[in-house]
Amino acid sequence: MPRPETRRLRGIRLDGLTARLDKAHVWLADVWDAVAPKVAPVSAPVVAVLRSITPIGWTVLVISALAWLVGWALGWAEPRYLAAFGLLLVVLSGLLTLGRMKLNVALDLHPQRVIVGSGAAARVSVVNDGGRPVLPLDLDLPVGQNSARFHLPTLSAGDRYDEPVIIPTHRRGVITVGPLSTGRGDPFGLVSRRVTWTEPIELFVHPKTVPVEPVGSGLLRDLEGHSTNDVSMTDLAFHTLREYAPGDDRRYIHWRSSAKLAGRPTGSPFLVRQFLDTRRSHIAVIVDCDRMAYAAADDFELAVSAGASVAVRAVRDQMDLSVAAGRFAVVDPDPPMALDVFSRAELDGVTLADSARELAKLSPDVSVVVMATGSLGELGGIRHAASHFPPQVNVIALQVEEGATAGMASLGSITILTLGRLAELPIILAGGRSR
């Protein structure tokens, strides 16, 4: 059994070895940082060549290396011939991928925003800007989860090739189109070099919407702004007259009333107008993205369409607008961006209360809130979401369920509307019931 002193000395030696290894690691990292820029011109092409070797090519190289070792160990010539043949095959395949192509490749997507179910198309254009013909190539264009492949024919100098691409838009969402790339390789699939020519483009497929009445009518009142009890010196809602005080703007002196006070022994000889603040309405639209709140996936799509319909009306009426749908929220967006949020909406587990809390921080001055949720959304969750806004905010909750009978109920100060079809949205927002 070793003595305690020996164990302690061994521990000291082990700690010293660890410290030396750490120093060596730092030294090697510093050396690599200093050498890497100098060897980059040589190492970059080598790395590019190694990356172009396909799994089949690496398999051939590994088999060739094993055959060489077997032939060298046993003194057999046949395995060494096999190894040389495999290495030569990979090298010749790599030579087929060398060379640069002077191509002008463009990917056009117009329009970039469409409504679900409408047509969308992209156009691929390839022009040979080089002085030599370009051999046939395969062009790959990812479209969402799928991929389209085109066979590019031989292009002489200055020739052009155009190819239209029809993009299906039967589902709401965001479809990534591109990047457009070409591949050069050998017939055996040992080496393949891909060149990316364009950047990916996002195609926004907006949800279906229905025209609703101006948001200032029916249940969603208070469109043009409402008077408050806050006194102001510059606004539209006249409140009263008061005596002039130093610092008041002389433009608001009411001369006719002041003339009646002429010759008064005390007080100011002038009266000024005083106003009440009128604040522009700010509507917030929230879509519940919690999967547990919906009985079916179609109910979620109905909720998204209902929220988008209200947002479209608010934008058309030039209202201040805030939108939240799951992980995405935007305040005072441009008209296209407002619907882009609904295109990105997905069942990501973000609850109605989570979105309401986030939107209340981003837009503390909202006056109307429209929340769209599913039929399985609990009333307690709706009340919790509404609690993040001040009491004077008008809160409307839309509970959607495909085929349900439209109705209206109250939960304290919250108005709860039941929506079964998108076409019924204008009726129930106007304060009526469908028949």
N, C-alpha and C positions, 0 to 999 in steps of 0.2 A: 504493500500500500504506500503510495507516494506521500511524502511529508507535506504539510500545509505550505511550507516555504516553497517547495517545488511547484505546487499547483499555482501559487501566486505568481511565481516567475513565468510559468507558461502563459498565464493570463496576460501578463505584461507584454510578453513577446507576441501573442496573438493580437493584442490591441495595436502594437507597433506595426505589425504586418498589415492590418486593416488601414491604418493611417497612410502607410506607404502606397497601398493600392489606390486609395482615394487621390493621393497626390499624382500618381501615374495617370489616373483617369483624367484629371484636370489638365495635366501636361499634354496628353494625347489630343484632348479636345482643342487646346490652344494651337497645337501644331496643325491640326486639320483645318481650323479656321484660317490659319495663315497660308496653308498650301492649297486649299480648295479653289480659291479664285484663279490660281496659276494653272492648275490642272483641269479647270473646267472646259477649256476648248477641246481637250482630248477626251476627258471623261464623259462629257455630255453626249457626243455621238455614240460612244460605246454603250452608255446606258440606254440610249434610244434604240440601238440595235438589239440589245438584250430584251428590251420590253416588247419588241416586235415579234419575238419568237413565240409561237403559239404553244399550248400544252402538248399538242402532237409533236411539235418540233423539239421540245424539251425531252419528251419521251424517247425520241430517236437519238438525241445526244446522250442520254443516260445509258441506253442500250449499247450505243457505240463505245462509251467509256468502259462499261462492263466487259464487252467483247474484247477490247484491247487488253484489259487486265488479265482476262482468262488466257488469251493468246500469248501474252508475255510470260505468264506464270507456267503454262504448260508447254510453251514452245511451239504452239500450233500456228500455222500461217493463215488458216481459213478465218478464225475469229478476227485477226488483225485486218484482213481484207474487208470483212464486214464492217469493222469500225471505221476504216478509211472511207468506205462507200457511204456510210451514214453521215459522217462529217462533211464529205464533199457535197452530198445532197442538200444539207442545211445551208452550206455556204453558197451554193448556186441559187438556192431559193431566195436567200437574202439579197443576192445581186439583182434579182428581178424587181425588188422594191426600191432600188436606189433611183435617184433623180428627183428633180423638183418639177412640178407642173405649175405653169403660169395661168391659173384660171381665175376668172372673176365670177364668183358664186354669190348669188343673192337669194334671200328668202323673204317674200312679201306676203303679209297677212292683212287682208282688208275685207271687211272691217274687223277691228280687234275686239269689238264688243257686240254680241248678238243676243237675241232672246231665245230661250230654249225652244227647240223645234224648228227654228229657222235655219237657212243654209249658211255655211261658212266654207271658205276655200282659201288655200294658200297657193302661191306660184313659185316654182323653183326655176331660176334662170342661171345658166352656165355659159360663159363666153371664154373662148380660148384666146388669151392675150399673148401667148407665146408665138415664136416663129416656127415651131415644129408641131406636127400633128400629135394629138393626144389619143392614146389607145383606149379602147373601151374600158369603162369603169362602172362600178356599182355605187350608187348614191343611196345612203340610208338617212331616212328622216323619221325620228321618233315623233309620234303623235299620241300624247297621253301615255297610256299603258301599252299601246301598240306601236308598230313601226312599219313604215312604208319603204320599199326598196325600188329604185329605178335603175334601169340599165342605160348608162350613158354611152351613146355610139361614138365612133371615131370622129373627132372634131379636128378639122384642118385649122390653120391659123386664121383667126377672126371669125370662125363659125360660132353660132349661138344655138343653144338647146333650151327649150322651155317645156315645163311639165306642170299642169295644174293638179292640185291635191284637194279632194273633197273631204271635209272634216265633219264627222257626225256630231250633231249637237242635240241629241234627244234627251240628254240629262243636264241639269244645272250643275255648274262647277267651273273650275279653272283648268283648261287643257294646255299643257306645255307642248309647244310645237318646236321641234329642233333640239339640238343643233344639227345642221346638215353636215354630213361627213362622207368622205370617200375612203375606200380601202384598196390597197394594192398588195397583192400576194402571189403565191405560186399555186400551180394546179393541185399540189399535194396538201395544201393547208399547213405547211410547216412554219411559214413566216407571213405575217400580215401587218402592214403598217397603215394606220388610220390617220387621216388628216381632217381636222375640224375646220369648217369654213365659215360658219355663221354662229351667232349667239341664239340661245333659246328665246322664243317669244311666247307670251302668255295670251291665250284666247279666253276671254271672260264670257261665259254663258250665263246670262242673267235669268232670274226666275220669271215666270209668267206673272203679270200684274193685271189688275182691273182698275178702270177709272172710278174714283170715289169723288164725292162732293167736296167742295172746298173745306179745308180742315177747320175753318172758323165756324162751321154750322154743325148742328146736331150735337152729338155727345162731345166732340172735340172742339170746345168753345175757345174763345180768346185768341183769335188769330192776329188781329191788327194791333195788338198791344193793349194793356189795361192800365188804368190809373192806379197809383199806389197812394199811401198816406205820407210818402216822403215829399217834403216841400222842396221846390227847386226854383231857381231864378230864370231858367231857360228851358222851356218845354212847350207843349201844345195844350195841355189841359189847364185852363185858367181856373184859379182858386179864389183869390181875394186881392184886395188892395191893402197896402200898409204904408207907413211913413217912410220916406227916403232916409237911408242911413249911409254914412260915409263908406265908400267902396262899392256901392251899388252901381250897376250899369245904367247910364243915363238913357240908353235906348228904350228902357222899359218904364220910363216915367209916363204916367197917364196924365196928359196935359189938361184934358177937360176937367177931370176931377180935381186936379191941383189948382185950377183956376178958381174953383168954388171956395177954396181955402185961403185965397189971397186976402191978406190983411188980418189973418188970425194971429192973436198976440203971442201964443205959445205953440211949440211943436214945429215940425218941419213944414215948410210951405209946399212940399212936393209929395205926391203919392206914387208908388211904383207897383207894378203888377207882380203877383206871386203865383206860381204854378205848382201843380202836382206832377211828379214824375210819371211818365207813361213808358212802360218797358215793352220791348219787342218780345213776342212770344218765341219760345224755344221748345221745340218738340224733340223728344227722345224716343227712339224705337229700339226695343230690345227683343231678341229672339232667344228663347231657351234652347240650349244645345245639350241638355242632359238627356241621355237616351232613356232613362227611367221615366221621363215625363210623357213619353209618347207610346201609344198602343201599337203603332205601325210606322214604317218608314215614310209612307205617303202622308201621314199626319204632319211629320216634320217638314216636308216639302210644302204643305199647305200653310204652315205657320210662317215659313220663309216668304212665300208669295204674299201673304197678308201683310207682313211687316214691310215688304218692298213696296206694296201698293200705297201704303200710308206715306212712306218716305218719298215716293215719286210725287204725290200730291203736295207734300210740304216743300219740296224743291221747286215745283211749278208755282207755288204761291209765294216763293222767295222768303220762306221762313228760315230761322236758324234751326239747324238739324244736327242731331247726334245719333249715331247708330252703333249698336253693340251686338255682336253675334259670336258667342263663344270666345275664342282667343283673340278676336279681331274687334277693334273699336276705333271709331273715327269721329272727330268733332268738326263741324262746319265743313263738310267735304264738298268738292266740286261735284256737279250732277253725275258724271260717269263713275266717280269713285264711290259715291253713296251706294250704288247698286253692286259695285265690285265687292263690297263687304258681304252682301248677301250671296254672291257667287262663291265666296270662300267659306261660307258657313258649313259646318259639318258637326256631327254628333261627337264632340270631343270631351264630353263629361263636364263642361263648365255649366254650372247651374244658373238659374235665373237670378238668384240672390247675388251670386258672384259677379255677374255682368252688371247688375244694378249698382252694386257697391263701387265698381270700377268707373261706371259712367257718371255716378254722382260726384266722384272726385274730379273727373275731367270736365264736367258741365254742371257746376253748382247752381246755375241760373235757369234751369229748365222749368217750364211752366206746365207742360203736358207730357205724360209718359204713356206710351203704348207698349204693352208687354204681350208677346205671343208665346204661348206654351201649349202643351198637349193636354189631353183629357185626363191623364194620370197625374198631372201636376197637383200637388196638395194645396189646399187653400192656405195652409200655414206658410208654405213656401212663397205664395203670392204676397201674403201680408208681410212676410219678412223682406221680400224684395222691395215692396213699396215703402217700407220703413226707412230706407236709405235716403228718401227724398223728403223735403220739407212738407208740413201738413197742407199748405195751400196749393200744392201741385196736384193737378187733375190727373188721376191714374186710371187707365183703362186696361183691363186684362182680357186677352182673347184666348179662350180655350178651344182648341181646334180638334175635330175628330171627323174623319171622312164619313159622310152620310148622316151626321147627327142633326137634330132639329135645332134651328137657330133660336136663341133665346137670350134673355137679359136678366141679370140678378145683381144684388148689391152685397158687398162685404165691407160693412162700415162705410167709409168714404170712397171705396174702390168699386168701380163698375165692372162687372164680369159679363162678358159676352161669349156666347157659344156659337161657334162657326162650323158648319158642316160642309159648305161648298164655297169656293172662292167667289162665285157670282153673287153670293148673299152679303158680301162684305159691305158694299155701299149702303145696303138697306139698314143693317144693324148699326153702322157708324152714324147714320142719320137719326138714330133713335127709334127706328121702327122694327117690326118683326116681319119675317118672310111668311108667305102663305103657301 
